[in-house]
Amino acid sequence: MDLSKVLEQLRKELETLDIAILSLERLQSKGVRRGRPPKILAELRQPAKLGARALVIPRRQARRGIPIG
């Protein structure tokens, strides 16, 4: 087995591991998140209301002035 090929392969693996470690460290950090939270998180944080969805006017109808009912 050629020693230079082994070193090249190990360097590639090292680079891959470094990228994976950085990604995990970013996920672990408790820093301030910017931007809008994902939709599923926003829905989980809001208290559930029975029938609340039925009272909401769809945006498309509200914009076009289409009468409801």
mmCIF file as Biopython writes it, N, C-alpha, C and O atoms, coordinates in Angstrom:
data_model
#
loop_
_atom_site.group_PDB
_atom_site.id
_atom_site.type_symbol
_atom_site.label_atom_id
_atom_site.label_alt_id
_atom_site.label_comp_id
_atom_site.label_asym_id
_atom_site.label_entity_id
_atom_site.label_seq_id
_atom_site.pdbx_PDB_ins_code
_atom_site.Cartn_x
_atom_site.Cartn_y
_atom_site.Cartn_z
_atom_site.occupancy
_atom_site.B_iso_or_equiv
_atom_site.auth_seq_id
_atom_site.auth_asym_id
_atom_site.pdbx_PDB_model_num
ATOM 1   N N  . MET A ? 1  ? 0.842   -1.173 0.000  1.0 0.0 1  A 1 
ATOM 2   C CA . MET A ? 1  ? 0.000   0.000  0.000  1.0 0.0 1  A 1 
ATOM 3   C C  . MET A ? 1  ? 0.886   1.235  0.000  1.0 0.0 1  A 1 
ATOM 4   O O  . MET A ? 1  ? 1.856   1.323  0.753  1.0 0.0 1  A 1 
ATOM 5   N N  . ASP A ? 2  ? 0.542   2.173  -0.845 1.0 0.0 2  A 1 
ATOM 6   C CA . ASP A ? 2  ? 1.348   3.384  -0.994 1.0 0.0 2  A 1 
ATOM 7   C C  . ASP A ? 2  ? 1.064   4.331  0.171  1.0 0.0 2  A 1 
ATOM 8   O O  . ASP A ? 2  ? -0.090  4.633  0.473  1.0 0.0 2  A 1 
ATOM 9   N N  . LEU A ? 3  ? 2.120   4.788  0.812  1.0 0.0 3  A 1 
ATOM 10  C CA . LEU A ? 3  ? 1.995   5.651  1.983  1.0 0.0 3  A 1 
ATOM 11  C C  . LEU A ? 3  ? 1.367   7.004  1.634  1.0 0.0 3  A 1 
ATOM 12  O O  . LEU A ? 3  ? 0.620   7.560  2.439  1.0 0.0 3  A 1 
ATOM 13  N N  . SER A ? 4  ? 1.656   7.530  0.462  1.0 0.0 4  A 1 
ATOM 14  C CA . SER A ? 4  ? 1.095   8.831  0.064  1.0 0.0 4  A 1 
ATOM 15  C C  . SER A ? 4  ? -0.420  8.736  -0.122 1.0 0.0 4  A 1 
ATOM 16  O O  . SER A ? 4  ? -1.138  9.683  0.197  1.0 0.0 4  A 1 
ATOM 17  N N  . LYS A ? 5  ? -0.912  7.607  -0.631 1.0 0.0 5  A 1 
ATOM 18  C CA . LYS A ? 5  ? -2.358  7.414  -0.797 1.0 0.0 5  A 1 
ATOM 19  C C  . LYS A ? 5  ? -3.046  7.326  0.563  1.0 0.0 5  A 1 
ATOM 20  O O  . LYS A ? 5  ? -4.138  7.863  0.747  1.0 0.0 5  A 1 
ATOM 21  N N  . VAL A ? 6  ? -2.413  6.659  1.499  1.0 0.0 6  A 1 
ATOM 22  C CA . VAL A ? 6  ? -2.975  6.537  2.843  1.0 0.0 6  A 1 
ATOM 23  C C  . VAL A ? 6  ? -3.049  7.905  3.502  1.0 0.0 6  A 1 
ATOM 24  O O  . VAL A ? 6  ? -4.055  8.235  4.130  1.0 0.0 6  A 1 
ATOM 25  N N  . LEU A ? 7  ? -1.998  8.705  3.370  1.0 0.0 7  A 1 
ATOM 26  C CA . LEU A ? 7  ? -1.993  10.054 3.946  1.0 0.0 7  A 1 
ATOM 27  C C  . LEU A ? 7  ? -3.058  10.944 3.306  1.0 0.0 7  A 1 
ATOM 28  O O  . LEU A ? 7  ? -3.727  11.719 3.989  1.0 0.0 7  A 1 
ATOM 29  N N  . GLU A ? 8  ? -3.205  10.823 1.996  1.0 0.0 8  A 1 
ATOM 30  C CA . GLU A ? 8  ? -4.223  11.610 1.302  1.0 0.0 8  A 1 
ATOM 31  C C  . GLU A ? 8  ? -5.625  11.237 1.790  1.0 0.0 8  A 1 
ATOM 32  O O  . GLU A ? 8  ? -6.457  12.114 2.021  1.0 0.0 8  A 1 
ATOM 33  N N  . GLN A ? 9  ? -5.880  9.955  1.943  1.0 0.0 9  A 1 
ATOM 34  C CA . GLN A ? 9  ? -7.183  9.490  2.417  1.0 0.0 9  A 1 
ATOM 35  C C  . GLN A ? 9  ? -7.438  9.966  3.848  1.0 0.0 9  A 1 
ATOM 36  O O  . GLN A ? 9  ? -8.549  10.387 4.173  1.0 0.0 9  A 1 
ATOM 37  N N  . LEU A ? 10 ? -6.429  9.903  4.693  1.0 0.0 10 A 1 
ATOM 38  C CA . LEU A ? 10 ? -6.580  10.364 6.080  1.0 0.0 10 A 1 
ATOM 39  C C  . LEU A ? 10 ? -6.839  11.865 6.150  1.0 0.0 10 A 1 
ATOM 40  O O  . LEU A ? 10 ? -7.608  12.321 6.996  1.0 0.0 10 A 1 
ATOM 41  N N  . ARG A ? 11 ? -6.210  12.628 5.278  1.0 0.0 11 A 1 
ATOM 42  C CA . ARG A ? 11 ? -6.451  14.080 5.252  1.0 0.0 11 A 1 
ATOM 43  C C  . ARG A ? 11 ? -7.890  14.388 4.840  1.0 0.0 11 A 1 
ATOM 44  O O  . ARG A ? 11 ? -8.516  15.297 5.384  1.0 0.0 11 A 1 
ATOM 45  N N  . LYS A ? 12 ? -8.408  13.627 3.876  1.0 0.0 12 A 1 
ATOM 46  C CA . LYS A ? 12 ? -9.800  13.815 3.450  1.0 0.0 12 A 1 
ATOM 47  C C  . LYS A ? 12 ? -10.757 13.481 4.595  1.0 0.0 12 A 1 
ATOM 48  O O  . LYS A ? 12 ? -11.731 14.198 4.820  1.0 0.0 12 A 1 
ATOM 49  N N  . GLU A ? 13 ? -10.485 12.409 5.307  1.0 0.0 13 A 1 
ATOM 50  C CA . GLU A ? 13 ? -11.319 12.041 6.447  1.0 0.0 13 A 1 
ATOM 51  C C  . GLU A ? 13 ? -11.242 13.080 7.552  1.0 0.0 13 A 1 
ATOM 52  O O  . GLU A ? 13 ? -12.243 13.381 8.202  1.0 0.0 13 A 1 
ATOM 53  N N  . LEU A ? 14 ? -10.047 13.629 7.764  1.0 0.0 14 A 1 
ATOM 54  C CA . LEU A ? 14 ? -9.877  14.676 8.771  1.0 0.0 14 A 1 
ATOM 55  C C  . LEU A ? 14 ? -10.708 15.903 8.425  1.0 0.0 14 A 1 
ATOM 56  O O  . LEU A ? 14 ? -11.346 16.492 9.298  1.0 0.0 14 A 1 
ATOM 57  N N  . GLU A ? 15 ? -10.700 16.287 7.158  1.0 0.0 15 A 1 
ATOM 58  C CA . GLU A ? 15 ? -11.494 17.436 6.718  1.0 0.0 15 A 1 
ATOM 59  C C  . GLU A ? 15 ? -12.989 17.171 6.918  1.0 0.0 15 A 1 
ATOM 60  O O  . GLU A ? 15 ? -13.718 18.051 7.376  1.0 0.0 15 A 1 
ATOM 61  N N  . THR A ? 16 ? -13.438 15.982 6.582  1.0 0.0 16 A 1 
ATOM 62  C CA . THR A ? 16 ? -14.847 15.620 6.765  1.0 0.0 16 A 1 
ATOM 63  C C  . THR A ? 16 ? -15.237 15.653 8.240  1.0 0.0 16 A 1 
ATOM 64  O O  . THR A ? 16 ? -16.305 16.149 8.597  1.0 0.0 16 A 1 
ATOM 65  N N  . LEU A ? 17 ? -14.363 15.121 9.092  1.0 0.0 17 A 1 
ATOM 66  C CA . LEU A ? 17 ? -14.640 15.132 10.530 1.0 0.0 17 A 1 
ATOM 67  C C  . LEU A ? 17 ? -14.659 16.553 11.086 1.0 0.0 17 A 1 
ATOM 68  O O  . LEU A ? 17 ? -15.484 16.869 11.943 1.0 0.0 17 A 1 
ATOM 69  N N  . ASP A ? 18 ? -13.762 17.409 10.611 1.0 0.0 18 A 1 
ATOM 70  C CA . ASP A ? 18 ? -13.755 18.793 11.066 1.0 0.0 18 A 1 
ATOM 71  C C  . ASP A ? 18 ? -15.062 19.505 10.720 1.0 0.0 18 A 1 
ATOM 72  O O  . ASP A ? 18 ? -15.603 20.258 11.530 1.0 0.0 18 A 1 
ATOM 73  N N  . ILE A ? 19 ? -15.554 19.260 9.524  1.0 0.0 19 A 1 
ATOM 74  C CA . ILE A ? 19 ? -16.819 19.869 9.103  1.0 0.0 19 A 1 
ATOM 75  C C  . ILE A ? 19 ? -17.970 19.358 9.969  1.0 0.0 19 A 1 
ATOM 76  O O  . ILE A ? 19 ? -18.832 20.135 10.379 1.0 0.0 19 A 1 
ATOM 77  N N  . ALA A ? 20 ? -17.985 18.060 10.245 1.0 0.0 20 A 1 
ATOM 78  C CA . ALA A ? 20 ? -19.042 17.474 11.072 1.0 0.0 20 A 1 
ATOM 79  C C  . ALA A ? 20 ? -18.990 18.027 12.495 1.0 0.0 20 A 1 
ATOM 80  O O  . ALA A ? 20 ? -20.028 18.321 13.087 1.0 0.0 20 A 1 
ATOM 81  N N  . ILE A ? 21 ? -17.795 18.167 13.038 1.0 0.0 21 A 1 
ATOM 82  C CA . ILE A ? 21 ? -17.646 18.701 14.403 1.0 0.0 21 A 1 
ATOM 83  C C  . ILE A ? 21 ? -18.125 20.141 14.463 1.0 0.0 21 A 1 
ATOM 84  O O  . ILE A ? 21 ? -18.826 20.515 15.403 1.0 0.0 21 A 1 
ATOM 85  N N  . LEU A ? 22 ? -17.766 20.950 13.487 1.0 0.0 22 A 1 
ATOM 86  C CA . LEU A ? 22 ? -18.219 22.348 13.469 1.0 0.0 22 A 1 
ATOM 87  C C  . LEU A ? 22 ? -19.737 22.435 13.389 1.0 0.0 22 A 1 
ATOM 88  O O  . LEU A ? 22 ? -20.348 23.268 14.058 1.0 0.0 22 A 1 
ATOM 89  N N  . SER A ? 23 ? -20.343 21.587 12.580 1.0 0.0 23 A 1 
ATOM 90  C CA . SER A ? 23 ? -21.805 21.592 12.453 1.0 0.0 23 A 1 
ATOM 91  C C  . SER A ? 23 ? -22.467 21.239 13.776 1.0 0.0 23 A 1 
ATOM 92  O O  . SER A ? 23 ? -23.439 21.881 14.176 1.0 0.0 23 A 1 
ATOM 93  N N  . LEU A ? 24 ? -21.954 20.234 14.449 1.0 0.0 24 A 1 
ATOM 94  C CA . LEU A ? 24 ? -22.525 19.834 15.737 1.0 0.0 24 A 1 
ATOM 95  C C  . LEU A ? 24 ? -22.320 20.913 16.801 1.0 0.0 24 A 1 
ATOM 96  O O  . LEU A ? 24 ? -23.200 21.134 17.633 1.0 0.0 24 A 1 
ATOM 97  N N  . GLU A ? 25 ? -21.181 21.576 16.781 1.0 0.0 25 A 1 
ATOM 98  C CA . GLU A ? 25 ? -20.938 22.653 17.744 1.0 0.0 25 A 1 
ATOM 99  C C  . GLU A ? 25 ? -21.897 23.809 17.514 1.0 0.0 25 A 1 
ATOM 100 O O  . GLU A ? 25 ? -22.362 24.427 18.472 1.0 0.0 25 A 1 
ATOM 101 N N  . ARG A ? 26 ? -22.199 24.107 16.261 1.0 0.0 26 A 1 
ATOM 102 C CA . ARG A ? 26 ? -23.155 25.187 15.965 1.0 0.0 26 A 1 
ATOM 103 C C  . ARG A ? 26 ? -24.554 24.824 16.453 1.0 0.0 26 A 1 
ATOM 104 O O  . ARG A ? 26 ? -25.277 25.679 16.963 1.0 0.0 26 A 1 
ATOM 105 N N  . LEU A ? 27 ? -24.933 23.563 16.297 1.0 0.0 27 A 1 
ATOM 106 C CA . LEU A ? 27 ? -26.249 23.128 16.775 1.0 0.0 27 A 1 
ATOM 107 C C  . LEU A ? 27 ? -26.338 23.190 18.301 1.0 0.0 27 A 1 
ATOM 108 O O  . LEU A ? 27 ? -27.399 23.476 18.855 1.0 0.0 27 A 1 
ATOM 109 N N  . GLN A ? 28 ? -25.235 22.925 18.963 1.0 0.0 28 A 1 
ATOM 110 C CA . GLN A ? 28 ? -25.215 22.893 20.417 1.0 0.0 28 A 1 
ATOM 111 C C  . GLN A ? 28 ? -25.230 24.296 21.019 1.0 0.0 28 A 1 
ATOM 112 O O  . GLN A ? 28 ? -25.703 24.474 22.141 1.0 0.0 28 A 1 
ATOM 113 N N  . SER A ? 29 ? -24.728 25.282 20.306 1.0 0.0 29 A 1 
ATOM 114 C CA . SER A ? 29 ? -24.602 26.625 20.869 1.0 0.0 29 A 1 
ATOM 115 C C  . SER A ? 29 ? -25.974 27.190 21.225 1.0 0.0 29 A 1 
ATOM 116 O O  . SER A ? 29 ? -26.962 26.925 20.540 1.0 0.0 29 A 1 
ATOM 117 N N  . LYS A ? 30 ? -26.022 27.959 22.287 1.0 0.0 30 A 1 
ATOM 118 C CA . LYS A ? 30 ? -27.273 28.549 22.777 1.0 0.0 30 A 1 
ATOM 119 C C  . LYS A ? 30 ? -27.408 29.997 22.323 1.0 0.0 30 A 1 
ATOM 120 O O  . LYS A ? 30 ? -28.119 30.775 22.960 1.0 0.0 30 A 1 
ATOM 121 N N  . GLY A ? 31 ? -26.750 30.368 21.254 1.0 0.0 31 A 1 
ATOM 122 C CA . GLY A ? 31 ? -26.772 31.738 20.758 1.0 0.0 31 A 1 
ATOM 123 C C  . GLY A ? 31 ? -28.170 32.161 20.324 1.0 0.0 31 A 1 
ATOM 124 O O  . GLY A ? 31 ? -29.070 31.333 20.182 1.0 0.0 31 A 1 
ATOM 125 N N  . VAL A ? 32 ? -28.331 33.440 20.121 1.0 0.0 32 A 1 
ATOM 126 C CA . VAL A ? 32 ? -29.609 33.995 19.692 1.0 0.0 32 A 1 
ATOM 127 C C  . VAL A ? 32 ? -29.864 33.576 18.252 1.0 0.0 32 A 1 
ATOM 128 O O  . VAL A ? 32 ? -29.024 33.776 17.374 1.0 0.0 32 A 1 
ATOM 129 N N  . ARG A ? 33 ? -31.024 32.995 18.025 1.0 0.0 33 A 1 
ATOM 130 C CA . ARG A ? 33 ? -31.395 32.592 16.675 1.0 0.0 33 A 1 
ATOM 131 C C  . ARG A ? 33 ? -32.041 33.768 15.976 1.0 0.0 33 A 1 
ATOM 132 O O  . ARG A ? 33 ? -32.842 34.495 16.563 1.0 0.0 33 A 1 
ATOM 133 N N  . ARG A ? 34 ? -31.695 33.940 14.756 1.0 0.0 34 A 1 
ATOM 134 C CA . ARG A ? 34 ? -32.259 35.030 13.977 1.0 0.0 34 A 1 
ATOM 135 C C  . ARG A ? 34 ? -33.298 34.480 13.017 1.0 0.0 34 A 1 
ATOM 136 O O  . ARG A ? 34 ? -33.239 33.324 12.598 1.0 0.0 34 A 1 
ATOM 137 N N  . GLY A ? 35 ? -34.241 35.331 12.683 1.0 0.0 35 A 1 
ATOM 138 C CA . GLY A ? 35 ? -35.224 34.949 11.687 1.0 0.0 35 A 1 
ATOM 139 C C  . GLY A ? 35 ? -36.456 34.292 12.279 1.0 0.0 35 A 1 
ATOM 140 O O  . GLY A ? 35 ? -36.594 34.146 13.493 1.0 0.0 35 A 1 
ATOM 141 N N  . ARG A ? 36 ? -37.322 33.911 11.400 1.0 0.0 36 A 1 
ATOM 142 C CA . ARG A ? 36 ? -38.601 33.318 11.770 1.0 0.0 36 A 1 
ATOM 143 C C  . ARG A ? 36 ? -38.413 31.840 12.126 1.0 0.0 36 A 1 
ATOM 144 O O  . ARG A ? 36 ? -37.692 31.120 11.436 1.0 0.0 36 A 1 
ATOM 145 N N  . PRO A ? 37 ? -39.057 31.396 13.196 1.0 0.0 37 A 1 
ATOM 146 C CA . PRO A ? 37 ? -38.920 29.980 13.549 1.0 0.0 37 A 1 
ATOM 147 C C  . PRO A ? 37 ? -39.658 29.106 12.535 1.0 0.0 37 A 1 
ATOM 148 O O  . PRO A ? 37 ? -40.581 29.578 11.871 1.0 0.0 37 A 1 
ATOM 149 N N  . PRO A ? 38 ? -39.270 27.867 12.411 1.0 0.0 38 A 1 
ATOM 150 C CA . PRO A ? 38 ? -39.981 26.965 11.504 1.0 0.0 38 A 1 
ATOM 151 C C  . PRO A ? 38 ? -41.457 26.858 11.887 1.0 0.0 38 A 1 
ATOM 152 O O  . PRO A ? 38 ? -41.816 27.010 13.054 1.0 0.0 38 A 1 
ATOM 153 N N  . LYS A ? 39 ? -42.295 26.600 10.909 1.0 0.0 39 A 1 
ATOM 154 C CA . LYS A ? 39 ? -43.741 26.573 11.117 1.0 0.0 39 A 1 
ATOM 155 C C  . LYS A ? 39 ? -44.143 25.579 12.198 1.0 0.0 39 A 1 
ATOM 156 O O  . LYS A ? 39 ? -45.014 25.877 13.015 1.0 0.0 39 A 1 
ATOM 157 N N  . ILE A ? 40 ? -43.538 24.428 12.214 1.0 0.0 40 A 1 
ATOM 158 C CA . ILE A ? 40 ? -43.925 23.409 13.187 1.0 0.0 40 A 1 
ATOM 159 C C  . ILE A ? 40 ? -43.630 23.870 14.612 1.0 0.0 40 A 1 
ATOM 160 O O  . ILE A ? 40 ? -44.399 23.570 15.525 1.0 0.0 40 A 1 
ATOM 161 N N  . LEU A ? 41 ? -42.527 24.594 14.819 1.0 0.0 41 A 1 
ATOM 162 C CA . LEU A ? 41 ? -42.217 25.094 16.155 1.0 0.0 41 A 1 
ATOM 163 C C  . LEU A ? 41 ? -43.201 26.175 16.579 1.0 0.0 41 A 1 
ATOM 164 O O  . LEU A ? 41 ? -43.605 26.231 17.741 1.0 0.0 41 A 1 
ATOM 165 N N  . ALA A ? 42 ? -43.585 27.031 15.644 1.0 0.0 42 A 1 
ATOM 166 C CA . ALA A ? 42 ? -44.550 28.074 15.961 1.0 0.0 42 A 1 
ATOM 167 C C  . ALA A ? 42 ? -45.896 27.469 16.349 1.0 0.0 42 A 1 
ATOM 168 O O  . ALA A ? 42 ? -46.560 27.961 17.262 1.0 0.0 42 A 1 
ATOM 169 N N  . GLU A ? 43 ? -46.298 26.404 15.657 1.0 0.0 43 A 1 
ATOM 170 C CA . GLU A ? 43 ? -47.571 25.753 15.973 1.0 0.0 43 A 1 
ATOM 171 C C  . GLU A ? 43 ? -47.517 25.051 17.320 1.0 0.0 43 A 1 
ATOM 172 O O  . GLU A ? 43 ? -48.510 25.033 18.048 1.0 0.0 43 A 1 
ATOM 173 N N  . LEU A ? 44 ? -46.385 24.480 17.657 1.0 0.0 44 A 1 
ATOM 174 C CA . LEU A ? 44 ? -46.258 23.786 18.939 1.0 0.0 44 A 1 
ATOM 175 C C  . LEU A ? 44 ? -46.291 24.753 20.115 1.0 0.0 44 A 1 
ATOM 176 O O  . LEU A ? 44 ? -46.768 24.394 21.192 1.0 0.0 44 A 1 
ATOM 177 N N  . ARG A ? 45 ? -45.802 25.953 19.929 1.0 0.0 45 A 1 
ATOM 178 C CA . ARG A ? 45 ? -45.751 26.935 21.017 1.0 0.0 45 A 1 
ATOM 179 C C  . ARG A ? 45 ? -47.103 27.587 21.284 1.0 0.0 45 A 1 
ATOM 180 O O  . ARG A ? 45 ? -47.353 28.050 22.396 1.0 0.0 45 A 1 
ATOM 181 N N  . GLN A ? 46 ? -47.976 27.631 20.283 1.0 0.0 46 A 1 
ATOM 182 C CA . GLN A ? 46 ? -49.279 28.258 20.463 1.0 0.0 46 A 1 
ATOM 183 C C  . GLN A ? 46 ? -50.237 27.282 21.140 1.0 0.0 46 A 1 
ATOM 184 O O  . GLN A ? 46 ? -50.236 26.092 20.824 1.0 0.0 46 A 1 
ATOM 185 N N  . PRO A ? 47 ? -51.062 27.782 22.077 1.0 0.0 47 A 1 
ATOM 186 C CA . PRO A ? 47 ? -52.039 26.895 22.705 1.0 0.0 47 A 1 
ATOM 187 C C  . PRO A ? 47 ? -53.105 26.470 21.686 1.0 0.0 47 A 1 
ATOM 188 O O  . PRO A ? 47 ? -53.517 27.258 20.835 1.0 0.0 47 A 1 
ATOM 189 N N  . ALA A ? 48 ? -53.526 25.246 21.789 1.0 0.0 48 A 1 
ATOM 190 C CA . ALA A ? 48 ? -54.526 24.708 20.860 1.0 0.0 48 A 1 
ATOM 191 C C  . ALA A ? 48 ? -55.899 25.275 21.204 1.0 0.0 48 A 1 
ATOM 192 O O  . ALA A ? 48 ? -56.308 25.281 22.365 1.0 0.0 48 A 1 
ATOM 193 N N  . LYS A ? 49 ? -56.598 25.746 20.190 1.0 0.0 49 A 1 
ATOM 194 C CA . LYS A ? 49 ? -57.949 26.270 20.365 1.0 0.0 49 A 1 
ATOM 195 C C  . LYS A ? 49 ? -58.890 25.473 19.471 1.0 0.0 49 A 1 
ATOM 196 O O  . LYS A ? 49 ? -58.618 25.289 18.285 1.0 0.0 49 A 1 
ATOM 197 N N  . LEU A ? 50 ? -59.964 25.015 20.022 1.0 0.0 50 A 1 
ATOM 198 C CA . LEU A ? 50 ? -60.928 24.232 19.243 1.0 0.0 50 A 1 
ATOM 199 C C  . LEU A ? 50 ? -61.690 25.149 18.303 1.0 0.0 50 A 1 
ATOM 200 O O  . LEU A ? 50 ? -62.226 26.174 18.724 1.0 0.0 50 A 1 
ATOM 201 N N  . GLY A ? 51 ? -61.736 24.791 17.074 1.0 0.0 51 A 1 
ATOM 202 C CA . GLY A ? 51 ? -62.497 25.553 16.096 1.0 0.0 51 A 1 
ATOM 203 C C  . GLY A ? 51 ? -61.857 26.848 15.654 1.0 0.0 51 A 1 
ATOM 204 O O  . GLY A ? 51 ? -62.481 27.601 14.905 1.0 0.0 51 A 1 
ATOM 205 N N  . ALA A ? 52 ? -60.670 27.140 16.070 1.0 0.0 52 A 1 
ATOM 206 C CA . ALA A ? 52 ? -60.028 28.394 15.702 1.0 0.0 52 A 1 
ATOM 207 C C  . ALA A ? 52 ? -59.734 28.429 14.205 1.0 0.0 52 A 1 
ATOM 208 O O  . ALA A ? 52 ? -59.797 29.493 13.589 1.0 0.0 52 A 1 
ATOM 209 N N  . ARG A ? 53 ? -59.423 27.311 13.630 1.0 0.0 53 A 1 
ATOM 210 C CA . ARG A ? 53 ? -59.111 27.257 12.207 1.0 0.0 53 A 1 
ATOM 211 C C  . ARG A ? 53 ? -60.344 27.566 11.354 1.0 0.0 53 A 1 
ATOM 212 O O  . ARG A ? 53 ? -60.221 28.139 10.272 1.0 0.0 53 A 1 
ATOM 213 N N  . ALA A ? 54 ? -61.519 27.191 11.832 1.0 0.0 54 A 1 
ATOM 214 C CA . ALA A ? 54 ? -62.740 27.392 11.059 1.0 0.0 54 A 1 
ATOM 215 C C  . ALA A ? 54 ? -63.087 28.876 10.943 1.0 0.0 54 A 1 
ATOM 216 O O  . ALA A ? 54 ? -63.756 29.279 9.991  1.0 0.0 54 A 1 
ATOM 217 N N  . LEU A ? 55 ? -62.647 29.681 11.884 1.0 0.0 55 A 1 
ATOM 218 C CA . LEU A ? 55 ? -62.976 31.102 11.872 1.0 0.0 55 A 1 
ATOM 219 C C  . LEU A ? 55 ? -62.031 31.930 11.020 1.0 0.0 55 A 1 
ATOM 220 O O  . LEU A ? 55 ? -62.322 33.094 10.745 1.0 0.0 55 A 1 
ATOM 221 N N  . VAL A ? 56 ? -60.927 31.374 10.602 1.0 0.0 56 A 1 
ATOM 222 C CA . VAL A ? 56 ? -59.932 32.112 9.835  1.0 0.0 56 A 1 
ATOM 223 C C  . VAL A ? 56 ? -60.359 32.172 8.376  1.0 0.0 56 A 1 
ATOM 224 O O  . VAL A ? 56 ? -60.722 31.157 7.782  1.0 0.0 56 A 1 
ATOM 225 N N  . ILE A ? 57 ? -60.311 33.371 7.808  1.0 0.0 57 A 1 
ATOM 226 C CA . ILE A ? 57 ? -60.642 33.560 6.404  1.0 0.0 57 A 1 
ATOM 227 C C  . ILE A ? 57 ? -59.395 33.244 5.581  1.0 0.0 57 A 1 
ATOM 228 O O  . ILE A ? 57 ? -58.326 33.786 5.861  1.0 0.0 57 A 1 
ATOM 229 N N  . PRO A ? 58 ? -59.506 32.396 4.591  1.0 0.0 58 A 1 
ATOM 230 C CA . PRO A ? 58 ? -58.338 32.120 3.757  1.0 0.0 58 A 1 
ATOM 231 C C  . PRO A ? 58 ? -57.823 33.398 3.111  1.0 0.0 58 A 1 
ATOM 232 O O  . PRO A ? 58 ? -58.617 34.248 2.709  1.0 0.0 58 A 1 
ATOM 233 N N  . ARG A ? 59 ? -56.521 33.545 3.008  1.0 0.0 59 A 1 
ATOM 234 C CA . ARG A ? 59 ? -55.922 34.774 2.489  1.0 0.0 59 A 1 
ATOM 235 C C  . ARG A ? 59 ? -56.391 35.075 1.074  1.0 0.0 59 A 1 
ATOM 236 O O  . ARG A ? 59 ? -56.634 36.232 0.733  1.0 0.0 59 A 1 
ATOM 237 N N  . ARG A ? 60 ? -56.516 34.062 0.266  1.0 0.0 60 A 1 
ATOM 238 C CA . ARG A ? 60 ? -56.901 34.292 -1.124 1.0 0.0 60 A 1 
ATOM 239 C C  . ARG A ? 60 ? -58.277 34.952 -1.203 1.0 0.0 60 A 1 
ATOM 240 O O  . ARG A ? 60 ? -58.471 35.878 -1.990 1.0 0.0 60 A 1 
ATOM 241 N N  . GLN A ? 61 ? -59.233 34.486 -0.394 1.0 0.0 61 A 1 
ATOM 242 C CA . GLN A ? 61 ? -60.570 35.065 -0.390 1.0 0.0 61 A 1 
ATOM 243 C C  . GLN A ? 61 ? -60.545 36.476 0.193  1.0 0.0 61 A 1 
ATOM 244 O O  . GLN A ? 61 ? -61.233 37.364 -0.310 1.0 0.0 61 A 1 
ATOM 245 N N  . ALA A ? 62 ? -59.775 36.685 1.228  1.0 0.0 62 A 1 
ATOM 246 C CA . ALA A ? 62 ? -59.726 37.988 1.870  1.0 0.0 62 A 1 
ATOM 247 C C  . ALA A ? 62 ? -59.147 39.040 0.916  1.0 0.0 62 A 1 
ATOM 248 O O  . ALA A ? 62 ? -59.612 40.179 0.894  1.0 0.0 62 A 1 
ATOM 249 N N  . ARG A ? 63 ? -58.162 38.670 0.150  1.0 0.0 63 A 1 
ATOM 250 C CA . ARG A ? 63 ? -57.536 39.631 -0.763 1.0 0.0 63 A 1 
ATOM 251 C C  . ARG A ? 63 ? -58.439 39.978 -1.933 1.0 0.0 63 A 1 
ATOM 252 O O  . ARG A ? 63 ? -58.475 41.131 -2.363 1.0 0.0 63 A 1 
ATOM 253 N N  . ARG A ? 64 ? -59.148 39.030 -2.440 1.0 0.0 64 A 1 
ATOM 254 C CA . ARG A ? 64 ? -59.948 39.260 -3.643 1.0 0.0 64 A 1 
ATOM 255 C C  . ARG A ? 64 ? -61.339 39.834 -3.325 1.0 0.0 64 A 1 
ATOM 256 O O  . ARG A ? 64 ? -62.087 40.217 -4.225 1.0 0.0 64 A 1 
ATOM 257 N N  . GLY A ? 65 ? -61.652 39.883 -2.071 1.0 0.0 65 A 1 
ATOM 258 C CA . GLY A ? 65 ? -62.957 40.409 -1.704 1.0 0.0 65 A 1 
ATOM 259 C C  . GLY A ? 65 ? -64.099 39.465 -2.015 1.0 0.0 65 A 1 
ATOM 260 O O  . GLY A ? 65 ? -65.227 39.922 -2.200 1.0 0.0 65 A 1 
ATOM 261 N N  . ILE A ? 66 ? -63.858 38.196 -2.078 1.0 0.0 66 A 1 
ATOM 262 C CA . ILE A ? 66 ? -64.898 37.207 -2.352 1.0 0.0 66 A 1 
ATOM 263 C C  . ILE A ? 66 ? -65.745 37.044 -1.091 1.0 0.0 66 A 1 
ATOM 264 O O  . ILE A ? 66 ? -65.199 36.789 -0.017 1.0 0.0 66 A 1 
ATOM 265 N N  . PRO A ? 67 ? -67.047 37.183 -1.196 1.0 0.0 67 A 1 
ATOM 266 C CA . PRO A ? 67 ? -67.887 37.033 -0.005 1.0 0.0 67 A 1 
ATOM 267 C C  . PRO A ? 67 ? -67.826 35.612 0.546  1.0 0.0 67 A 1 
ATOM 268 O O  . PRO A ? 67 ? -67.740 34.642 -0.206 1.0 0.0 67 A 1 
ATOM 269 N N  . ILE A ? 68 ? -67.872 35.512 1.852  1.0 0.0 68 A 1 
ATOM 270 C CA . ILE A ? 68 ? -67.819 34.226 2.522  1.0 0.0 68 A 1 
ATOM 271 C C  . ILE A ? 68 ? -69.234 33.771 2.846  1.0 0.0 68 A 1 
ATOM 272 O O  . ILE A ? 68 ? -70.078 34.563 3.266  1.0 0.0 68 A 1 
ATOM 273 N N  . GLY A ? 69 ? -69.471 32.505 2.648  1.0 0.0 69 A 1 
ATOM 274 C CA . GLY A ? 69 ? -70.748 31.975 3.066  1.0 0.0 69 A 1 
ATOM 275 C C  . GLY A ? 69 ? -71.547 31.572 1.937  1.0 0.0 69 A 1 
ATOM 276 O O  . GLY A ? 69 ? -72.669 31.097 2.113  1.0 0.0 69 A 1 
#
